[in-house]
């Protein structure tokens, strides 16, 4: 086996870049180098022997009656001077010596191979991180730049943009944090992970990891409405009759939800039971406020909600947050009015 094949096998073992990919890259590079030296219009074919590593580069010319393009054609008369077997329509191969391509052509070939290696590395890295999308990753705060906070999550670069940062949360260099991966994308230079601390998916994944009944499908998350750093409302239902979905999420002595609140630096979490009955669902969504009645307008998908006057500010919430989150969670417009307790 040649030194070339040994080098390609070592590259495959070290960087997981297939030998076949590199052989194809070498063939492309050799053909490009030839054209760089002898003309861009040439019809060139380069071949690398996958076993021996031997390679050859040939310029291919069509046998024609009358030559119009010297780079791609040869006359029948000239072809038969090489071999009498040739006839119109045949192809004549002219083998070139790659050692005579010249310094510039060789440099071009080298650049193409290096570029191919980098592309293959990015491709392998993308495959490694692709399944991280819509999942939680643990990283270490590296530094801050104009794009946001850079998080070290291994071989890829994770960016926590300002819009994805929880208001008031401190990101000290070296601190270990959990982030939600919104997108994994390849760039011309590297692989980038766009991550978030504000995405509702972060809360969803925390509950899936913390609550066994959710991970095994006994309890289902039906919806999440979140204002990061302040409050989240999450609606859950049970697929098994005797399982309390809210109790499962709260956990023994509130341990499960408390662990998630800690992960979110004290963000309040309201866990409510989901219901197919829109009025009941809206009433639950306005928790912790008590609701007297809910009147629905199906056509407008709006709800008029009556609450005790003493509960009005609680139902609406600070700066309208409770009502806003309830509307976002249920998908109904909610108009809250004071009413008399029945």
KEGU-345548 format. One record per residue (C-alpha): residue in three letters; z, y, x; residue number from 1. Coordinates in pm, whole numbers, plus 32768, in hexadecimal, padded with zeros to 4 digits. Last residue first. Example, Ala and Ser with C-alpha at 12.3 -4.5 7.8 and 13.67 -1.06 7.14 Angstrom:
# KEGU-345548
<aa:ser&w:82CA&v:7F96&u:8557&i:2> .
<aa:ala&w:830C&v:7E3E&u:84CE&i:1> .
//
This chain:
# KEGU-345548
<aa:unk&w:9116&v:8CDC&u:63A4&i:342> .
<aa:unk&w:9139&v:8DDD&u:64B5&i:341> .
<aa:unk&w:9096&v:8F24&u:645B&i:340> .
<aa:unk&w:8F68&v:8F8E&u:6520&i:339> .
<aa:unk&w:8F07&v:9047&u:665B&i:338> .
<aa:unk&w:8D96&v:9034&u:66BA&i:337> .
<aa:unk&w:8CDB&v:8F7A&u:67CA&i:336> .
<aa:unk&w:8B5E&v:8F74&u:67D3&i:335> .
<aa:unk&w:8ADA&v:8E4B&u:6893&i:334> .
<aa:unk&w:896D&v:8E0D&u:68EB&i:333> .
<aa:unk&w:894A&v:8C95&u:690F&i:332> .
<aa:unk&w:88E1&v:8BCA&u:6A44&i:331> .
<aa:unk&w:8A2F&v:8B17&u:6A4D&i:330> .
<aa:unk&w:8A89&v:8B55&u:6BB8&i:329> .
<aa:unk&w:89E6&v:8CAC&u:6BD5&i:328> .
<aa:unk&w:8A8B&v:8D24&u:6A95&i:327> .
<aa:unk&w:8BDF&v:8C9F&u:6B04&i:326> .
<aa:unk&w:8BB2&v:8D43&u:6C5A&i:325> .
<aa:unk&w:8B68&v:8E94&u:6BBC&i:324> .
<aa:unk&w:8C86&v:8E79&u:6AC2&i:323> .
<aa:unk&w:8D80&v:8E31&u:6BD6&i:322> .
<aa:unk&w:8CEF&v:8F39&u:6CC0&i:321> .
<aa:unk&w:8CE7&v:9060&u:6BD1&i:320> .
<aa:unk&w:8D71&v:9156&u:6CD4&i:319> .
<aa:unk&w:8EB3&v:908B&u:6CD4&i:318> .
<aa:unk&w:8E9D&v:8F8C&u:6BBC&i:317> .
<aa:unk&w:8DFC&v:8FA2&u:6A67&i:316> .
<aa:unk&w:8ED5&v:8E8F&u:69D6&i:315> .
<aa:unk&w:900C&v:8F10&u:6A88&i:314> .
<aa:unk&w:8FCB&v:9075&u:6A12&i:313> .
<aa:unk&w:8FA8&v:8FFD&u:68AD&i:312> .
<aa:unk&w:90D3&v:8F11&u:68AB&i:311> .
<aa:unk&w:91CB&v:8FFD&u:6802&i:310> .
<aa:unk&w:90C0&v:9054&u:6702&i:309> .
<aa:unk&w:90A7&v:8EE4&u:66A9&i:308> .
<aa:unk&w:8F46&v:8E64&u:66EB&i:307> .
<aa:unk&w:8E07&v:8E65&u:661B&i:306> .
<aa:unk&w:8CC4&v:8DF6&u:66BD&i:305> .
<aa:unk&w:8B6A&v:8E5A&u:6645&i:304> .
<aa:unk&w:8A73&v:8D6F&u:66E9&i:303> .
<aa:unk&w:8909&v:8DA4&u:674D&i:302> .
<aa:unk&w:87E8&v:8CB3&u:6767&i:301> .
<aa:unk&w:870F&v:8DB3&u:66B4&i:300> .
<aa:unk&w:8689&v:8CAE&u:65C1&i:299> .
<aa:unk&w:87C8&v:8BDE&u:65C7&i:298> .
<aa:unk&w:88AA&v:8D00&u:6567&i:297> .
<aa:unk&w:8A02&v:8C64&u:658E&i:296> .
<aa:unk&w:8B55&v:8CD0&u:6508&i:295> .
<aa:unk&w:8C80&v:8C6D&u:65DC&i:294> .
<aa:unk&w:8DE6&v:8C83&u:655D&i:293> .
<aa:unk&w:8F4F&v:8CC3&u:65C4&i:292> .
<aa:unk&w:8F25&v:8C97&u:673C&i:291> .
<aa:unk&w:9044&v:8C84&u:6837&i:290> .
<aa:unk&w:9002&v:8D12&u:6991&i:289> .
<aa:unk&w:9029&v:8C31&u:6AC4&i:288> .
<aa:unk&w:8F1A&v:8BCE&u:6A7A&i:287> .
<aa:unk&w:8DDD&v:8C78&u:69FD&i:286> .
<aa:unk&w:8D11&v:8B40&u:6A50&i:285> .
<aa:unk&w:8DE4&v:8A71&u:6960&i:284> .
<aa:unk&w:8D82&v:8B4B&u:6836&i:283> .
<aa:unk&w:8C19&v:8B4A&u:68A6&i:282> .
<aa:unk&w:8C18&v:89CE&u:68B4&i:281> .
<aa:unk&w:8CBE&v:89B1&u:675E&i:280> .
<aa:unk&w:8BBC&v:8A97&u:66C4&i:279> .
<aa:unk&w:8A9E&v:89E6&u:6776&i:278> .
<aa:unk&w:8B03&v:888B&u:66FF&i:277> .
<aa:unk&w:8A66&v:87B3&u:680D&i:276> .
<aa:unk&w:8BB2&v:87DD&u:68C2&i:275> .
<aa:unk&w:8C14&v:880A&u:6A2F&i:274> .
<aa:unk&w:8D86&v:8807&u:6A85&i:273> .
<aa:unk&w:8DF5&v:892A&u:6B5F&i:272> .
<aa:unk&w:8E60&v:8949&u:6CC9&i:271> .
<aa:unk&w:8EAD&v:8AB1&u:6D28&i:270> .
<aa:unk&w:8EAF&v:8AE8&u:6EA0&i:269> .
<aa:unk&w:8F4A&v:8C13&u:6F51&i:268> .
<aa:unk&w:8ED1&v:8C58&u:70B4&i:267> .
<aa:unk&w:8FF7&v:8C32&u:71A3&i:266> .
<aa:unk&w:8F3D&v:8C12&u:72ED&i:265> .
<aa:unk&w:8E25&v:8B34&u:7269&i:264> .
<aa:unk&w:8E97&v:89FE&u:7327&i:263> .
<aa:unk&w:8FF9&v:8A43&u:72AA&i:262> .
<aa:unk&w:8F7B&v:8A52&u:7142&i:261> .
<aa:unk&w:8ED4&v:8901&u:717E&i:260> .
<aa:unk&w:9019&v:8862&u:71F6&i:259> .
<aa:unk&w:90D1&v:88FA&u:70CD&i:258> .
<aa:unk&w:8FD1&v:8860&u:6FE0&i:257> .
<aa:unk&w:9026&v:8707&u:7060&i:256> .
<aa:unk&w:919E&v:8732&u:7085&i:255> .
<aa:unk&w:91E3&v:87BD&u:6F27&i:254> .
<aa:unk&w:9320&v:86EC&u:6F05&i:253> .
<aa:unk&w:9242&v:85B6&u:6EFE&i:252> .
<aa:unk&w:90D7&v:8627&u:6EDE&i:251> .
<aa:unk&w:9042&v:8761&u:6E43&i:250> .
<aa:unk&w:8EEB&v:86C1&u:6E38&i:249> .
<aa:unk&w:8F69&v:8580&u:6D95&i:248> .
<aa:unk&w:903C&v:8648&u:6CA0&i:247> .
<aa:unk&w:8F0B&v:8710&u:6C33&i:246> .
<aa:unk&w:8E39&v:85D7&u:6C04&i:245> .
<aa:unk&w:8F44&v:851B&u:6B3A&i:244> .
<aa:unk&w:8ED8&v:83AE&u:6B4A&i:243> .
<aa:unk&w:8F11&v:82D7&u:6A12&i:242> .
<aa:unk&w:8DB0&v:82F9&u:6986&i:241> .
<aa:unk&w:8CE8&v:82C0&u:6AC4&i:240> .
<aa:unk&w:8BBE&v:83A2&u:6B0C&i:239> .
<aa:unk&w:8CAB&v:84C6&u:6B36&i:238> .
<aa:unk&w:8C4E&v:8634&u:6B2A&i:237> .
<aa:unk&w:8C69&v:8758&u:6C19&i:236> .
<aa:unk&w:8C31&v:88D0&u:6C0B&i:235> .
<aa:unk&w:8C7A&v:89A2&u:6D41&i:234> .
<aa:unk&w:8CE0&v:8B0E&u:6D3F&i:233> .
<aa:unk&w:8D00&v:8BBA&u:6E8E&i:232> .
<aa:unk&w:8DC3&v:8CF2&u:6EEE&i:231> .
<aa:unk&w:8DF1&v:8DF6&u:7002&i:230> .
<aa:unk&w:8D68&v:8DA3&u:7158&i:229> .
<aa:unk&w:8C19&v:8D3E&u:70CC&i:228> .
<aa:unk&w:8BCC&v:8DA1&u:6F67&i:227> .
<aa:unk&w:8B78&v:8C4C&u:6EDD&i:226> .
<aa:unk&w:8AF2&v:8BA2&u:6DA8&i:225> .
<aa:unk&w:8ADE&v:8A27&u:6DB6&i:224> .
<aa:unk&w:8A50&v:8931&u:6CBB&i:223> .
<aa:unk&w:8A55&v:87D0&u:6C34&i:222> .
<aa:unk&w:8B1C&v:8725&u:6D4B&i:221> .
<aa:unk&w:8B37&v:85B8&u:6CEB&i:220> .
<aa:unk&w:8C6A&v:84D6&u:6CEF&i:219> .
<aa:unk&w:8C50&v:835A&u:6D07&i:218> .
<aa:unk&w:8B26&v:837A&u:6DF3&i:217> .
<aa:unk&w:8BC5&v:82DD&u:6F29&i:216> .
<aa:unk&w:8BC9&v:8425&u:6FED&i:215> .
<aa:unk&w:8C54&v:84E3&u:6EC1&i:214> .
<aa:unk&w:8D72&v:83ED&u:6E7F&i:213> .
<aa:unk&w:8DC0&v:83EA&u:6FF3&i:212> .
<aa:unk&w:8E11&v:8562&u:6FEE&i:211> .
<aa:unk&w:8E23&v:860E&u:7142&i:210> .
<aa:unk&w:8CC2&v:85D3&u:71C8&i:209> .
<aa:unk&w:8C13&v:8611&u:707C&i:208> .
<aa:unk&w:8CF6&v:873D&u:703C&i:207> .
<aa:unk&w:8CA1&v:87D6&u:718E&i:206> .
<aa:unk&w:8B2F&v:878E&u:7153&i:205> .
<aa:unk&w:8B34&v:884F&u:700B&i:204> .
<aa:unk&w:8BF1&v:8971&u:70A7&i:203> .
<aa:unk&w:8AED&v:898F&u:71BC&i:202> .
<aa:unk&w:89D5&v:896A&u:70BE&i:201> .
<aa:unk&w:8A4E&v:8AA8&u:7015&i:200> .
<aa:unk&w:89C7&v:8B63&u:7149&i:199> .
<aa:unk&w:8AB2&v:8C63&u:71E6&i:198> .
<aa:unk&w:8AFF&v:8BC3&u:7339&i:197> .
<aa:unk&w:8991&v:8B98&u:738D&i:196> .
<aa:unk&w:88A4&v:8B00&u:748A&i:195> .
<aa:unk&w:873C&v:8B33&u:74F4&i:194> .
<aa:unk&w:86FF&v:8A29&u:75FC&i:193> .
<aa:unk&w:85FD&v:8A7F&u:7702&i:192> .
<aa:unk&w:8533&v:8998&u:77E1&i:191> .
<aa:unk&w:849A&v:8A2E&u:791A&i:190> .
<aa:unk&w:838B&v:8B02&u:79B6&i:189> .
<aa:unk&w:826B&v:8B20&u:78C0&i:188> .
<aa:unk&w:835D&v:8AEE&u:77A0&i:187> .
<aa:unk&w:83B4&v:89B2&u:76E3&i:186> .
<aa:unk&w:8486&v:89CA&u:75AA&i:185> .
<aa:unk&w:85BE&v:892C&u:7517&i:184> .
<aa:unk&w:8631&v:89E1&u:73DE&i:183> .
<aa:unk&w:876A&v:8A23&u:7312&i:182> .
<aa:unk&w:8860&v:8969&u:73F3&i:181> .
<aa:unk&w:89C2&v:89A3&u:7373&i:180> .
<aa:unk&w:8ABE&v:8A05&u:747E&i:179> .
<aa:unk&w:8C0C&v:897D&u:74F7&i:178> .
<aa:unk&w:8CC6&v:8A41&u:75FF&i:177> .
<aa:unk&w:8D59&v:8A0E&u:775C&i:176> .
<aa:unk&w:8DC2&v:8B52&u:7808&i:175> .
<aa:unk&w:8D3C&v:8B84&u:7969&i:174> .
<aa:unk&w:8CE6&v:8CF3&u:7931&i:173> .
<aa:unk&w:8DA3&v:8D79&u:7806&i:172> .
<aa:unk&w:8CF4&v:8D84&u:76B6&i:171> .
<aa:unk&w:8DDB&v:8E45&u:75CE&i:170> .
<aa:unk&w:8DA8&v:8E30&u:7456&i:169> .
<aa:unk&w:8DB4&v:8F80&u:73A6&i:168> .
<aa:unk&w:8C82&v:8F40&u:72CF&i:167> .
<aa:unk&w:8C0F&v:8DD5&u:72F5&i:166> .
<aa:unk&w:8ADA&v:8DCE&u:73D2&i:165> .
<aa:unk&w:8987&v:8D67&u:7348&i:164> .
<aa:unk&w:8907&v:8ECC&u:731B&i:163> .
<aa:unk&w:8965&v:8F1A&u:7486&i:162> .
<aa:unk&w:888F&v:8DF5&u:7503&i:161> .
<aa:unk&w:8938&v:8CB8&u:7583&i:160> .
<aa:unk&w:8837&v:8C33&u:7679&i:159> .
<aa:unk&w:883C&v:8ACF&u:76FE&i:158> .
<aa:unk&w:8780&v:8A7D&u:783F&i:157> .
<aa:unk&w:8735&v:890D&u:7877&i:156> .
<aa:unk&w:87A9&v:8824&u:798E&i:155> .
<aa:unk&w:8912&v:8817&u:7917&i:154> .
<aa:unk&w:89A8&v:88DC&u:77F8&i:153> .
<aa:unk&w:89F7&v:8A1C&u:78B7&i:152> .
<aa:unk&w:8A04&v:8B36&u:77B8&i:151> .
<aa:unk&w:895B&v:8C85&u:77F6&i:150> .
<aa:unk&w:89E7&v:8D97&u:7717&i:149> .
<aa:unk&w:88EF&v:8E95&u:7690&i:148> .
<aa:unk&w:8784&v:8EE9&u:76DC&i:147> .
<aa:unk&w:87DC&v:901B&u:77B2&i:146> .
<aa:unk&w:88C1&v:8F49&u:788E&i:145> .
<aa:unk&w:8A1A&v:8EAC&u:7875&i:144> .
<aa:unk&w:8A95&v:8D91&u:7950&i:143> .
<aa:unk&w:8AE8&v:8C20&u:795F&i:142> .
<aa:unk&w:8BB5&v:8BC4&u:782E&i:141> .
<aa:unk&w:8BDF&v:8A4B&u:783D&i:140> .
<aa:unk&w:8B3D&v:8960&u:7749&i:139> .
<aa:unk&w:8B83&v:8861&u:7638&i:138> .
<aa:unk&w:8A60&v:8815&u:7553&i:137> .
<aa:unk&w:8A5A&v:8802&u:73D9&i:136> .
<aa:unk&w:8929&v:8787&u:731D&i:135> .
<aa:unk&w:8804&v:8820&u:7262&i:134> .
<aa:unk&w:8726&v:87EA&u:7395&i:133> .
<aa:unk&w:87CB&v:8703&u:7493&i:132> .
<aa:unk&w:86C2&v:85FB&u:744C&i:131> .
<aa:unk&w:85C3&v:86C3&u:7514&i:130> .
<aa:unk&w:86A5&v:86D6&u:7648&i:129> .
<aa:unk&w:862D&v:85A9&u:7712&i:128> .
<aa:unk&w:84C8&v:85C0&u:7692&i:127> .
<aa:unk&w:84C2&v:8730&u:76F5&i:126> .
<aa:unk&w:8543&v:86D8&u:7850&i:125> .
<aa:unk&w:8431&v:85D7&u:787B&i:124> .
<aa:unk&w:832C&v:86D6&u:7811&i:123> .
<aa:unk&w:83C0&v:87DF&u:78F6&i:122> .
<aa:unk&w:83B1&v:86E8&u:7A19&i:121> .
<aa:unk&w:824B&v:868D&u:79BF&i:120> .
<aa:unk&w:81E8&v:87FC&u:79BA&i:119> .
<aa:unk&w:8290&v:8831&u:7B0C&i:118> .
<aa:unk&w:81DB&v:8706&u:7BA3&i:117> .
<aa:unk&w:8091&v:8780&u:7B12&i:116> .
<aa:unk&w:80C8&v:88D8&u:7BAB&i:115> .
<aa:unk&w:810A&v:883B&u:7D00&i:114> .
<aa:unk&w:7FCA&v:8771&u:7CDC&i:113> .
<aa:unk&w:7EFF&v:88A4&u:7C79&i:112> .
<aa:unk&w:7F8D&v:896F&u:7D99&i:111> .
<aa:unk&w:7F30&v:885E&u:7E92&i:110> .
<aa:unk&w:7DCB&v:884E&u:7E10&i:109> .
<aa:unk&w:7DA7&v:89C8&u:7E30&i:108> .
<aa:unk&w:7E2D&v:89B8&u:7F96&i:107> .
<aa:unk&w:7D2C&v:88AB&u:7FE9&i:106> .
<aa:unk&w:7C15&v:8984&u:7F5C&i:105> .
<aa:unk&w:7C8C&v:8AAD&u:8026&i:104> .
<aa:unk&w:7CA5&v:89DF&u:8167&i:103> .
<aa:unk&w:7B4F&v:893F&u:8152&i:102> .
<aa:unk&w:7AB7&v:8820&u:808E&i:101> .
<aa:unk&w:7A55&v:8761&u:81C8&i:100> .
<aa:unk&w:7B76&v:866B&u:81C4&i:99> .
<aa:unk&w:7B18&v:8618&u:805C&i:98> .
<aa:unk&w:79DC&v:856E&u:80E1&i:97> .
<aa:unk&w:78DB&v:856D&u:7FCC&i:96> .
<aa:unk&w:7825&v:844C&u:7F24&i:95> .
<aa:unk&w:76DA&v:84A0&u:7E84&i:94> .
<aa:unk&w:76AD&v:83CE&u:7D4B&i:93> .
<aa:unk&w:7559&v:83BF&u:7CA2&i:92> .
<aa:unk&w:7544&v:83A3&u:7B29&i:91> .
<aa:unk&w:741D&v:8301&u:7A78&i:90> .
<aa:unk&w:735B&v:83B4&u:7965&i:89> .
<aa:unk&w:7205&v:839C&u:7A13&i:88> .
<aa:unk&w:71F8&v:8273&u:7B01&i:87> .
<aa:unk&w:72B4&v:8202&u:7C38&i:86> .
<aa:unk&w:7277&v:80AA&u:7CD3&i:85> .
<aa:unk&w:71B5&v:813B&u:7DFD&i:84> .
<aa:unk&w:72F7&v:81AF&u:7EA0&i:83> .
<aa:unk&w:733A&v:82EC&u:7F66&i:82> .
<aa:unk&w:71CE&v:8359&u:7F7A&i:81> .
<aa:unk&w:71BB&v:82EB&u:7E12&i:80> .
<aa:unk&w:72B3&v:83FC&u:7DB3&i:79> .
<aa:unk&w:71E5&v:8506&u:7E62&i:78> .
<aa:unk&w:70AA&v:84A5&u:7D9F&i:77> .
<aa:unk&w:7165&v:8484&u:7C55&i:76> .
<aa:unk&w:71E6&v:85E7&u:7C81&i:75> .
<aa:unk&w:735A&v:8628&u:7C98&i:74> .
<aa:unk&w:7436&v:86DE&u:7B9D&i:73> .
<aa:unk&w:7599&v:8765&u:7B7E&i:72> .
<aa:unk&w:75BD&v:8868&u:7C91&i:71> .
<aa:unk&w:7449&v:889A&u:7CC5&i:70> .
<aa:unk&w:7419&v:8910&u:7B60&i:69> .
<aa:unk&w:72B6&v:8918&u:7AD0&i:68> .
<aa:unk&w:722A&v:87E6&u:7B84&i:67> .
<aa:unk&w:70EA&v:8752&u:7AF3&i:66> .
<aa:unk&w:70BF&v:85E1&u:7AA2&i:65> .
<aa:unk&w:7234&v:85A5&u:7A8E&i:64> .
<aa:unk&w:733C&v:84C3&u:7B2F&i:63> .
<aa:unk&w:7492&v:8545&u:7ACA&i:62> .
<aa:unk&w:7580&v:85A5&u:7BE1&i:61> .
<aa:unk&w:76EA&v:853D&u:7C14&i:60> .
<aa:unk&w:77B8&v:85CE&u:7D31&i:59> .
<aa:unk&w:78AD&v:84C7&u:7DA6&i:58> .
<aa:unk&w:7A12&v:84D4&u:7E1F&i:57> .
<aa:unk&w:7ABD&v:83A1&u:7EA8&i:56> .
<aa:unk&w:7C22&v:832A&u:7EBB&i:55> .
<aa:unk&w:7CE1&v:8210&u:7F5E&i:54> .
<aa:unk&w:7E43&v:81ED&u:7EDA&i:53> .
<aa:unk&w:7E30&v:8075&u:7F03&i:52> .
<aa:unk&w:7EA3&v:8001&u:7DAE&i:51> .
<aa:unk&w:7E55&v:811F&u:7CBD&i:50> .
<aa:unk&w:7D0C&v:816F&u:7D6C&i:49> .
<aa:unk&w:7CDB&v:82E5&u:7D3F&i:48> .
<aa:unk&w:7B8F&v:835A&u:7CAE&i:47> .
<aa:unk&w:7AED&v:84B1&u:7CAA&i:46> .
<aa:unk&w:79B7&v:8504&u:7BDE&i:45> .
<aa:unk&w:78FA&v:8649&u:7C04&i:44> .
<aa:unk&w:77DF&v:86E9&u:7B40&i:43> .
<aa:unk&w:77A4&v:8821&u:7C0C&i:42> .
<aa:unk&w:779A&v:896E&u:7B56&i:41> .
<aa:unk&w:78CA&v:89FB&u:7C0A&i:40> .
<aa:unk&w:7826&v:89EA&u:7D60&i:39> .
<aa:unk&w:7857&v:8939&u:7EAE&i:38> .
<aa:unk&w:79AF&v:899C&u:7F30&i:37> .
<aa:unk&w:7A6E&v:89F8&u:7DF5&i:36> .
<aa:unk&w:79B0&v:88E9&u:7D3C&i:35> .
<aa:unk&w:7A2C&v:87E7&u:7E34&i:34> .
<aa:unk&w:7B91&v:8867&u:7E1C&i:33> .
<aa:unk&w:7B85&v:8851&u:7CA0&i:32> .
<aa:unk&w:7B0F&v:86E7&u:7CB0&i:31> .
<aa:unk&w:7C23&v:8694&u:7DA9&i:30> .
<aa:unk&w:7D2B&v:873F&u:7CD0&i:29> .
<aa:unk&w:7CBA&v:868A&u:7B96&i:28> .
<aa:unk&w:7CC9&v:853C&u:7C4B&i:27> .
<aa:unk&w:7E1F&v:8591&u:7CD9&i:26> .
<aa:unk&w:7EA1&v:85ED&u:7B7E&i:25> .
<aa:unk&w:7E1E&v:84A2&u:7AF6&i:24> .
<aa:unk&w:7ECE&v:83E9&u:7C0F&i:23> .
<aa:unk&w:800A&v:84B3&u:7BC7&i:22> .
<aa:unk&w:800B&v:8455&u:7A58&i:21> .
<aa:unk&w:7FC9&v:82E7&u:7AB0&i:20> .
<aa:unk&w:80F3&v:82E6&u:7B9D&i:19> .
<aa:unk&w:81D2&v:834E&u:7A7A&i:18> .
<aa:unk&w:82C8&v:8466&u:7AC5&i:17> .
<aa:unk&w:842C&v:83E5&u:7AA1&i:16> .
<aa:unk&w:84A8&v:84D8&u:7BAC&i:15> .
<aa:unk&w:8531&v:83EB&u:7CB3&i:14> .
<aa:unk&w:848D&v:82A0&u:7C55&i:13> .
<aa:unk&w:833B&v:8337&u:7BFD&i:12> .
<aa:unk&w:8341&v:8414&u:7D33&i:11> .
<aa:unk&w:8390&v:82E3&u:7E0C&i:10> .
<aa:unk&w:826C&v:822D&u:7D69&i:9> .
<aa:unk&w:8189&v:8356&u:7DB2&i:8> .
<aa:unk&w:81F8&v:8362&u:7F1F&i:7> .
<aa:unk&w:81BE&v:81EC&u:7F49&i:6> .
<aa:unk&w:8067&v:8212&u:7EAA&i:5> .
<aa:unk&w:800E&v:832A&u:7F9D&i:4> .
<aa:unk&w:809C&v:8271&u:80CC&i:3> .
<aa:unk&w:7FA5&v:815B&u:8080&i:2> .
<aa:unk&w:8000&v:8000&u:8000&i:1> .
//
